């Protein structure tokens, strides 16, 4: 309902410093993730809150590498706007 009426802009919530998000904003992001991405449906609320409270924004330029094969995994990337391409230099 809030998204349909354009009362909440998810990008603005994600852009906001995670430490400055209100409890209502955190709750909204949890519900949004469960609604928008089925992979989050069966994850318990405590884990989702932990995730949302650390959710931060990064901006990548066209052709900029997001990750390289063999890099240590230290986080998760969610694409909000745009697209990525997986390439191999073999």
ChimeraX commands (.cxc) that place a marker at each C-alpha (Angstrom):
marker #1 position 0.00,0.00,0.00 radius 0.5
marker #1 position 2.71,2.52,0.94 radius 0.5
marker #1 position 4.64,1.74,-2.26 radius 0.5
marker #1 position 1.50,1.95,-4.41 radius 0.5
marker #1 position 0.73,5.42,-3.05 radius 0.5
marker #1 position 4.40,6.47,-3.43 radius 0.5
marker #1 position 4.57,7.30,0.28 radius 0.5
marker #1 position 7.85,5.43,0.71 radius 0.5
marker #1 position 10.87,5.52,-1.55 radius 0.5
marker #1 position 12.93,2.37,-0.98 radius 0.5
marker #1 position 16.01,3.90,-2.60 radius 0.5
marker #1 position 15.94,6.76,-0.08 radius 0.5
marker #1 position 15.73,4.29,2.82 radius 0.5
marker #1 position 18.66,2.30,1.47 radius 0.5
marker #1 position 20.66,5.48,0.82 radius 0.5
marker #1 position 20.14,6.57,4.40 radius 0.5
marker #1 position 22.95,5.82,6.84 radius 0.5
marker #1 position 21.98,2.49,8.47 radius 0.5
marker #1 position 22.65,3.94,11.92 radius 0.5
marker #1 position 20.08,6.70,11.30 radius 0.5
marker #1 position 17.16,4.49,10.22 radius 0.5
marker #1 position 14.18,4.60,12.53 radius 0.5
marker #1 position 12.52,1.46,13.88 radius 0.5
marker #1 position 9.62,2.02,11.47 radius 0.5
marker #1 position 12.02,2.32,8.52 radius 0.5
marker #1 position 13.77,-0.90,9.54 radius 0.5
marker #1 position 10.40,-2.64,9.85 radius 0.5
marker #1 position 9.36,-1.37,6.43 radius 0.5
marker #1 position 12.58,-2.62,4.81 radius 0.5
marker #1 position 12.08,-6.05,6.39 radius 0.5
marker #1 position 8.55,-6.26,5.01 radius 0.5
marker #1 position 9.71,-4.95,1.63 radius 0.5
marker #1 position 12.43,-7.59,1.36 radius 0.5
marker #1 position 9.96,-10.36,2.21 radius 0.5
marker #1 position 7.41,-9.02,-0.30 radius 0.5
marker #1 position 9.80,-8.24,-3.15 radius 0.5
marker #1 position 12.33,-11.07,-2.86 radius 0.5
marker #1 position 10.99,-14.57,-2.10 radius 0.5
marker #1 position 14.43,-15.68,-0.90 radius 0.5
marker #1 position 13.78,-13.66,2.30 radius 0.5
marker #1 position 10.35,-15.16,3.06 radius 0.5
marker #1 position 11.50,-17.90,5.43 radius 0.5
marker #1 position 14.24,-15.95,7.17 radius 0.5
marker #1 position 13.41,-15.10,10.76 radius 0.5
marker #1 position 12.77,-11.50,11.76 radius 0.5
marker #1 position 15.84,-11.21,14.00 radius 0.5
marker #1 position 18.17,-12.20,11.15 radius 0.5
marker #1 position 16.44,-9.83,8.73 radius 0.5
marker #1 position 16.69,-6.97,11.21 radius 0.5
marker #1 position 20.42,-7.70,11.61 radius 0.5
marker #1 position 20.75,-7.59,7.82 radius 0.5
marker #1 position 18.67,-4.41,7.33 radius 0.5
marker #1 position 20.52,-2.54,10.08 radius 0.5
marker #1 position 23.74,-3.09,8.09 radius 0.5
marker #1 position 22.31,-2.56,4.61 radius 0.5
marker #1 position 24.41,0.17,2.98 radius 0.5
marker #1 position 24.47,1.85,-0.40 radius 0.5
marker #1 position 27.27,1.68,-2.94 radius 0.5
marker #1 position 27.32,3.36,-6.33 radius 0.5
marker #1 position 29.20,1.78,-9.22 radius 0.5
marker #1 position 30.08,3.48,-12.48 radius 0.5
marker #1 position 29.45,1.80,-15.85 radius 0.5
marker #1 position 32.18,-0.78,-16.60 radius 0.5
marker #1 position 33.40,-0.68,-12.98 radius 0.5
marker #1 position 34.11,-4.11,-11.47 radius 0.5
marker #1 position 31.83,-5.04,-8.59 radius 0.5
marker #1 position 33.70,-8.25,-7.76 radius 0.5
marker #1 position 36.39,-10.44,-9.25 radius 0.5
marker #1 position 36.65,-14.21,-9.38 radius 0.5
marker #1 position 38.53,-15.40,-6.32 radius 0.5
marker #1 position 37.71,-12.34,-4.17 radius 0.5
marker #1 position 36.86,-13.11,-0.55 radius 0.5
marker #1 position 33.12,-12.75,0.01 radius 0.5
marker #1 position 32.51,-10.08,2.66 radius 0.5
marker #1 position 28.94,-9.11,1.88 radius 0.5
marker #1 position 25.98,-9.37,-0.40 radius 0.5
marker #1 position 25.15,-7.16,-3.37 radius 0.5
marker #1 position 21.57,-6.28,-4.25 radius 0.5
marker #1 position 20.99,-4.39,-7.48 radius 0.5
marker #1 position 18.34,-1.69,-6.97 radius 0.5
marker #1 position 18.67,0.01,-10.32 radius 0.5
marker #1 position 20.65,-1.00,-13.38 radius 0.5
marker #1 position 22.21,-4.27,-14.36 radius 0.5
marker #1 position 25.41,-6.25,-14.07 radius 0.5
marker #1 position 27.15,-8.59,-16.45 radius 0.5
marker #1 position 29.24,-11.60,-15.49 radius 0.5
marker #1 position 32.31,-11.88,-17.70 radius 0.5
marker #1 position 35.21,-14.25,-17.92 radius 0.5
marker #1 position 38.65,-13.29,-19.24 radius 0.5
marker #1 position 39.60,-16.89,-20.13 radius 0.5
marker link #1:1,2 radius 0.2
marker link #1:2,3 radius 0.2
marker link #1:3,4 radius 0.2
marker link #1:4,5 radius 0.2
marker link #1:5,6 radius 0.2
marker link #1:6,7 radius 0.2
marker link #1:7,8 radius 0.2
marker link #1:8,9 radius 0.2
marker link #1:9,10 radius 0.2
marker link #1:10,11 radius 0.2
marker link #1:11,12 radius 0.2
marker link #1:12,13 radius 0.2
marker link #1:13,14 radius 0.2
marker link #1:14,15 radius 0.2
marker link #1:15,16 radius 0.2
marker link #1:16,17 radius 0.2
marker link #1:17,18 radius 0.2
marker link #1:18,19 radius 0.2
marker link #1:19,20 radius 0.2
marker link #1:20,21 radius 0.2
marker link #1:21,22 radius 0.2
marker link #1:22,23 radius 0.2
marker link #1:23,24 radius 0.2
marker link #1:24,25 radius 0.2
marker link #1:25,26 radius 0.2
marker link #1:26,27 radius 0.2
marker link #1:27,28 radius 0.2
marker link #1:28,29 radius 0.2
marker link #1:29,30 radius 0.2
marker link #1:30,31 radius 0.2
marker link #1:31,32 radius 0.2
marker link #1:32,33 radius 0.2
marker link #1:33,34 radius 0.2
marker link #1:34,35 radius 0.2
marker link #1:35,36 radius 0.2
marker link #1:36,37 radius 0.2
marker link #1:37,38 radius 0.2
marker link #1:38,39 radius 0.2
marker link #1:39,40 radius 0.2
marker link #1:40,41 radius 0.2
marker link #1:41,42 radius 0.2
marker link #1:42,43 radius 0.2
marker link #1:43,44 radius 0.2
marker link #1:44,45 radius 0.2
marker link #1:45,46 radius 0.2
marker link #1:46,47 radius 0.2
marker link #1:47,48 radius 0.2
marker link #1:48,49 radius 0.2
marker link #1:49,50 radius 0.2
marker link #1:50,51 radius 0.2
marker link #1:51,52 radius 0.2
marker link #1:52,53 radius 0.2
marker link #1:53,54 radius 0.2
marker link #1:54,55 radius 0.2
marker link #1:55,56 radius 0.2
marker link #1:56,57 radius 0.2
marker link #1:57,58 radius 0.2
marker link #1:58,59 radius 0.2
marker link #1:59,60 radius 0.2
marker link #1:60,61 radius 0.2
marker link #1:61,62 radius 0.2
marker link #1:62,63 radius 0.2
marker link #1:63,64 radius 0.2
marker link #1:64,65 radius 0.2
marker link #1:65,66 radius 0.2
marker link #1:66,67 radius 0.2
marker link #1:67,68 radius 0.2
marker link #1:68,69 radius 0.2
marker link #1:69,70 radius 0.2
marker link #1:70,71 radius 0.2
marker link #1:71,72 radius 0.2
marker link #1:72,73 radius 0.2
marker link #1:73,74 radius 0.2
marker link #1:74,75 radius 0.2
marker link #1:75,76 radius 0.2
marker link #1:76,77 radius 0.2
marker link #1:77,78 radius 0.2
marker link #1:78,79 radius 0.2
marker link #1:79,80 radius 0.2
marker link #1:80,81 radius 0.2
marker link #1:81,82 radius 0.2
marker link #1:82,83 radius 0.2
marker link #1:83,84 radius 0.2
marker link #1:84,85 radius 0.2
marker link #1:85,86 radius 0.2
marker link #1:86,87 radius 0.2
marker link #1:87,88 radius 0.2
marker link #1:88,89 radius 0.2
marker link #1:89,90 radius 0.2
view
